[in-house]
């Protein structure tokens, strides 16, 4: 079973589980602030569940690519929509500041940093 590291927690999920669903099932949220209540419920239309993910996950599909191409996101940020990302192995997840989690440059603000080449299983 893959392990998800998120906000100083480690949870297990089934291989192929949707990241957003696995987090919510464990009582964790991929949203910041009011976005916990004001979101599209996993349809890739709002972008509020964007997170940084390191590890073995699914490829980005067209719906996700389309949403991350629109403001305030940027495809070059490396973020993924947790509602569209399937967990295929152990992963480390970081939620950045901002309503949409789009403020990647401030990643250390939450006390969670993932080095670009870090091993999420370490």
PLY file of the C-alpha trace (Angstrom):
ply
format ascii 1.0
element vertex 122
property float x
property float y
property float z
element edge 121
property int vertex1
property int vertex2
end_header
0.00 0.00 0.00
1.35 3.43 -0.89
2.07 5.93 1.88
1.17 9.62 1.62
3.20 12.09 3.70
1.23 15.31 4.25
1.37 17.94 7.03
3.44 15.79 9.39
1.05 12.85 8.93
1.57 9.55 7.16
-1.45 7.75 5.77
-1.83 4.66 3.65
-4.13 4.32 0.67
-4.89 1.86 -2.08
-2.74 2.03 -5.18
-4.62 4.11 -7.76
-6.56 6.08 -5.13
-7.37 9.69 -5.97
-5.09 11.83 -3.79
-7.86 14.25 -2.75
-10.12 11.39 -1.68
-7.36 9.66 0.29
-6.56 12.88 2.15
-10.22 13.64 2.92
-10.85 10.06 4.05
-8.00 10.51 6.56
-9.48 13.76 7.87
-6.94 15.93 6.04
-7.76 18.64 3.51
-5.95 19.56 0.29
-7.62 23.00 0.55
-6.67 26.21 2.35
-9.12 28.28 4.40
-12.53 28.86 2.84
-11.59 26.65 -0.11
-12.50 23.72 2.17
-16.10 24.74 1.54
-15.84 26.65 -1.75
-14.52 24.06 -4.19
-15.72 22.00 -7.14
-15.78 18.72 -5.17
-13.25 17.01 -7.42
-14.26 18.01 -10.94
-11.02 19.83 -11.92
-12.81 23.14 -12.45
-11.78 25.32 -9.48
-8.10 24.53 -8.89
-8.27 24.96 -5.11
-6.86 21.48 -4.40
-3.54 22.18 -6.15
-0.60 20.66 -4.29
3.05 19.89 -4.82
3.58 16.14 -5.14
6.82 14.17 -5.17
6.67 10.48 -5.85
4.87 8.00 -8.05
1.60 9.44 -9.35
-0.52 9.30 -12.51
0.23 11.37 -15.61
-1.54 14.70 -15.98
-4.78 14.44 -17.99
-6.25 17.11 -20.27
-8.79 18.46 -17.73
-6.07 18.97 -15.15
-3.68 20.52 -17.66
-6.42 22.89 -18.83
-7.23 24.11 -15.29
-3.59 24.51 -14.28
-3.04 26.58 -17.44
-5.44 29.26 -16.12
-4.76 31.96 -13.56
-3.81 31.99 -10.80
-2.01 28.75 -11.66
0.85 28.18 -14.06
1.69 24.82 -15.63
5.38 25.51 -15.00
4.80 25.61 -11.21
4.85 21.84 -11.00
1.61 21.72 -9.02
-0.99 19.01 -9.47
-4.72 18.96 -8.76
-5.17 16.44 -5.98
-8.64 15.63 -7.34
-7.11 14.41 -10.61
-3.94 12.77 -9.28
-3.88 9.05 -8.63
-1.40 7.70 -6.09
0.66 4.91 -7.64
3.40 4.67 -4.98
4.73 6.49 -1.94
4.36 10.28 -2.19
5.16 13.44 -0.27
2.60 16.24 -0.61
2.90 19.95 0.21
0.06 22.45 0.24
1.38 25.93 -0.47
-0.18 29.22 0.75
-2.90 31.11 -1.12
-6.58 30.35 -1.65
-5.67 28.01 -4.52
-2.38 26.88 -2.97
-0.67 28.69 -5.83
2.03 30.59 -3.89
4.78 28.07 -4.54
7.60 30.50 -3.77
6.35 30.63 -0.16
6.39 26.84 0.29
8.40 26.89 3.50
5.74 29.03 5.20
3.85 25.91 6.34
6.99 24.26 7.65
6.80 21.61 4.97
9.37 21.58 2.25
10.06 18.91 -0.29
13.48 19.17 -1.87
13.29 18.81 -5.66
15.16 15.51 -5.63
14.00 14.21 -2.27
12.90 10.65 -1.72
9.34 10.67 -0.30
9.91 7.27 1.28
12.93 8.39 3.34
0 1
1 2
2 3
3 4
4 5
5 6
6 7
7 8
8 9
9 10
10 11
11 12
12 13
13 14
14 15
15 16
16 17
17 18
18 19
19 20
20 21
21 22
22 23
23 24
24 25
25 26
26 27
27 28
28 29
29 30
30 31
31 32
32 33
33 34
34 35
35 36
36 37
37 38
38 39
39 40
40 41
41 42
42 43
43 44
44 45
45 46
46 47
47 48
48 49
49 50
50 51
51 52
52 53
53 54
54 55
55 56
56 57
57 58
58 59
59 60
60 61
61 62
62 63
63 64
64 65
65 66
66 67
67 68
68 69
69 70
70 71
71 72
72 73
73 74
74 75
75 76
76 77
77 78
78 79
79 80
80 81
81 82
82 83
83 84
84 85
85 86
86 87
87 88
88 89
89 90
90 91
91 92
92 93
93 94
94 95
95 96
96 97
97 98
98 99
99 100
100 101
101 102
102 103
103 104
104 105
105 106
106 107
107 108
108 109
109 110
110 111
111 112
112 113
113 114
114 115
115 116
116 117
117 118
118 119
119 120
120 121
